[in-house]
Amino acid sequence: MVANREPYSHQRLEDGRIVVARPPSGLVTGIEPLLRECGGTWIAAATGSADRECSDRDGRLRVPTETREYTLQRLWFDPELYERYYSGLSNEGLWPLCHTAHIRPSFRAADWAAYQSINDSFARAAVRETTRNGLVLVQDYHFALVPRLIRHRAPHAVTNLFWHIPWPNAEVFGIFPWKNELLEGMLGADVVGFHTRQYCLNFLDSAQRYLECRVDLEKMSISFRGHQTLVRAYPISVEWPYPSASRAQGRELRQSLGIPDDVHVSVGVDRADYTKGLIERVAAIELMLEQNAALRGRYVHVQLASPTRMHIRKYQELASDLEEAVARVNERFGTAGWAPVLLHMRAFSPEEVRKHYAMADSALVTPLHDGMNLVAKEYVASCSDGDGALVLSTFAGAAKELESALLVNPYDSQETAAAILRAIRMPRQERCARMQAMRDQVATHSIHDWSAKILHDLRAVRDQARRVRPVQPLAGAAVSRFDTHESASFLAEEAAS
Ligand code: ADQ
């Protein structure tokens, strides 16, 4: 598994103690269960101040600490190179390019060079790890070039690239200065996955428009320089059954925040990212309170927002704009004993997040654009008593599956305000019927289905390749790396090259 963010980092505190930190990331939440189930190696960039002393000489360790289910391979990079690759090309270039959130992407040649270099390092690490029948799972827009680099060095490895964010339409993608190289890199994969069929269609259209390739819309495949890539929708999801907190734990949290039982609580759980529509959400709450004086003192929105990518100016601006917007609403409508919006700008543990879901009467998930959005599904999965309302942006991939949510255009504050009000006033019967429909959807499309479908398709590709090109015997050291729970199709000499 190649995925930039490490699932566990070791941080040294000021008092000298070392703690294990978990990142608040949808990608990590989504893919960790797969590694825990299947084992294997997660290759990631080291970020913790005590990461080195908590790994072996080669940067490896078994995680999670208690159960040691899979290997984490940490890689260290020159900080400037990493910054250009991560903050620069990935997060100031590809992130705004793919999310149509009207933030101008920045493209710098030095960032692109860093992106190429770091993709190369990850590809080399992946090739070192790959057993001869290996399946390589590459995660996200940080690694578009990795599949082709792996194919070049280990042609028999079967590779999946999963793109966790939207794929824009071909015109929008067309402004990316290195679009052909990016597409060529991705088409080294055997299977490219997106959350929705629309992103798949946008990708097929982009390939057709910018490369000399053959696109088969019926098979959803692209043939380029003699290699076929399947393009598939795999909507990511959450664990089911979900380890929800109980309503009693929710009530305890409510009491600790001093919120009376008869106050309607909505919750928001987001990285503080401009694509999540946080400023727009606060504006909609403000409008609703302006138009519905009766709700003053009877409604509270609790917003968890974890600071993210704070090296980038847009993110610093967002954090201060959000604090300002919340202060404005609280000043305008708050009273001595009541603030309508409680903003907690920090990362919480998954257990704390789940207590917030259990405390809430409704959830507000209103991104301007989002590949999927796992918070929507986490909230639905958390409502194990079948009660709760979800206000959801139509521009989140999750809206394609959670059709019984109150769907809104987050750019339209009046529509969003009306939906929040509707969630507050909705009769219990309707709320439960809508929630049941959403729970049925998540229950039958969990994270296990997501990973099972990807693995199924990769194995089918591998089996097909073996029919066409029979397995060759392995020599020497490579035999000891043979992976017994997968069958063979990988040439050791090529892997070593
Ligand atoms: P993200 O943009 O990170 O993921 P999302 O899918 O909403 O977004 O997941 C966020 C995760 O972080 C959730 O598990 C949530 O509980 C957690 N989280 C958010 N804020 C937190 C906080 N303050 N404290 C603690 N935990 C917090 C990317 C894409 C998404 C896609 C996922 C998975 O942008 O569209 O759904 O990958 O593919």
Residues whose N, C-alpha, C, O or C-beta is under 5 A from the ligand:
A	BS01	ADQ	P24 S25 G26 L27 T29 G30 H164 I236 V269 D270 R271 L304 A305 S306 R346 A347 F348 S349 V353 D370 G371 M372 N373 L374 V375
